[in-house]
Amino acid sequence: MKKIILGAVLLGFSFSASAVAPGGPGCGWGNLVFEGESGLPVHFLATTVNGTSGNKTFGMTSGTNGCDTTGALTYSGESLLAMNGVLEEVAQDMAVGHGEALTALTVSMGIEQSDRAHFDRVMHDNFDAVFPSQDVTAGDVMGNIHAVMAKDDKLAVYSS
């Protein structure tokens, strides 16, 4: 049951994670209708117009509606660990060297299945470097994970 709940949370996060200006900053009829407006209600309405009519998707595939897909997507939200409150579960799994939260983390980081057992071992061996104190933040943990990965020949390719 725990695995199903964690999977649902991660899946939900992947659907709700938004990139800055997918398709471009003025993409879709909602952006056209509410151009120049700001605030949560207007953004919500513009997103609803874009989503319900499918015009943003059409615009991205056809190059119309102010959409452009040549730029790189970015994400400026919170870390996956902070968003889902799974930091403690990842710490517990990392301490023992395996577990569902650790597997979910490797999947979200794009680590190939063939490298996941190695990731688990490396993180277990470097637990004190990843979690140097009890009050470590999710951002610090992710930074520490990437630092440990960067020092490992096999995992360095996944570290950014």
C-alpha positions in Angstrom: 0.0 0.0 0.0 2.8 2.4 0.9 4.4 1.8 -2.5 1.1 2.6 -4.3 0.7 5.8 -2.3 4.2 6.9 -3.0 3.9 6.1 -6.7 0.6 8.1 -6.9 2.2 11.1 -5.2 5.2 11.0 -7.6 2.9 10.6 -10.6 0.7 13.4 -9.4 3.8 15.5 -8.9 5.0 14.8 -12.4 1.6 16.0 -13.8 1.6 19.1 -11.6 5.2 20.1 -12.0 5.2 23.0 -14.5 8.0 24.3 -16.5 8.5 28.0 -17.1 6.7 28.9 -20.3 6.2 25.5 -22.0 5.6 26.4 -25.6 6.7 29.9 -25.0 5.7 32.7 -22.7 2.7 33.8 -24.9 1.5 30.4 -26.0 -2.2 29.7 -26.3 -5.5 31.5 -26.6 -5.8 31.9 -22.8 -2.6 34.0 -22.9 -4.0 36.0 -25.8 -7.4 36.7 -24.1 -5.8 37.6 -20.8 -2.7 39.3 -22.2 -1.2 41.9 -19.8 -3.1 40.7 -16.8 -1.5 39.2 -13.7 -2.4 37.4 -10.5 -3.5 33.9 -9.6 -7.1 34.1 -10.8 -6.1 35.3 -14.3 -3.3 32.7 -14.6 -5.8 30.0 -13.6 -8.3 31.2 -16.2 -5.7 31.4 -18.9 -4.5 27.9 -18.1 -8.1 26.6 -18.1 -8.7 28.1 -21.5 -5.5 26.7 -22.9 -6.2 23.2 -21.3 -9.9 22.8 -22.1 -9.7 23.7 -25.7 -6.4 22.0 -26.5 -5.2 25.1 -28.3 -1.8 25.2 -26.6 -1.0 21.6 -27.6 -2.1 22.4 -31.1 -0.1 25.6 -31.1 3.1 23.7 -30.0 2.7 21.1 -32.7 1.8 23.5 -35.5 3.9 26.5 -34.5 0.8 28.7 -34.2 -1.0 30.5 -31.3 2.2 32.2 -30.2 3.8 28.9 -29.3 7.5 28.1 -29.8 9.2 24.9 -28.7 12.8 25.7 -29.5 13.7 27.0 -26.1 14.8 24.9 -23.1 12.2 24.1 -20.4 13.1 25.1 -16.9 11.7 24.3 -13.5 11.9 26.7 -10.5 9.8 24.9 -8.0 10.7 23.0 -4.9 12.7 19.8 -4.9 10.8 16.5 -5.2 11.8 15.6 -1.7 10.4 18.8 -0.2 7.2 18.8 -2.3 6.2 15.3 -1.3 7.5 15.2 2.2 9.4 12.0 1.6 12.7 13.2 3.0 12.5 11.1 6.1 11.5 8.0 4.1 14.4 8.5 1.8 16.7 8.9 4.8 15.5 5.7 6.3 15.8 3.8 3.0 19.3 5.2 2.4 20.4 4.2 5.9 19.5 0.5 5.2 20.6 0.7 1.5 17.3 0.0 -0.2 13.6 0.8 -0.2 10.6 2.1 -2.0 11.3 5.8 -1.4 14.8 5.4 -2.6 13.6 3.6 -5.7 11.1 6.4 -6.3 13.9 8.9 -6.0 16.1 7.1 -8.5 13.2 6.9 -11.0 12.5 10.7 -10.6 16.2 11.4 -11.2 16.2 9.4 -14.4 18.7 6.8 -13.2 18.6 3.7 -15.4 17.3 0.6 -13.7 20.7 -1.1 -14.4 22.4 1.6 -12.2 19.9 1.8 -9.4 21.4 -0.9 -7.2 24.8 0.8 -7.5 23.1 4.1 -6.6 21.6 2.5 -3.5 25.0 1.2 -2.4 26.8 4.5 -3.0 24.2 6.5 -1.2 24.2 4.0 1.7 28.0 4.1 1.9 27.9 8.0 1.9 24.9 8.4 4.1 26.7 10.8 6.5 27.7 13.0 3.5 24.2 13.2 2.2 22.6 13.6 5.7 25.2 15.5 7.7 22.8 16.6 10.4 19.2 16.0 11.5 18.0 19.4 10.4 19.3 19.2 6.8 16.9 20.6 4.2 15.6 18.8 1.1 17.6 21.2 -1.0 20.8 20.4 0.9 20.1 16.7 0.6 19.7 16.9 -3.2 22.8 19.0 -3.5 24.7 16.4 -1.4 23.3 13.5 -3.5 24.6 15.2 -6.6 28.0 15.9 -5.0 28.3 12.2 -4.1 27.2 11.1 -7.5 29.7 13.4 -9.2 32.5 11.6 -7.5 31.4 8.2 -8.7 32.4 7.1 -12.2 29.1 5.3 -12.9 26.8 7.9 -11.4 28.5 11.1 -12.6 26.6 11.0 -15.8 23.3 11.5 -13.9 24.6 14.4 -11.8 23.9 17.9 -12.9 
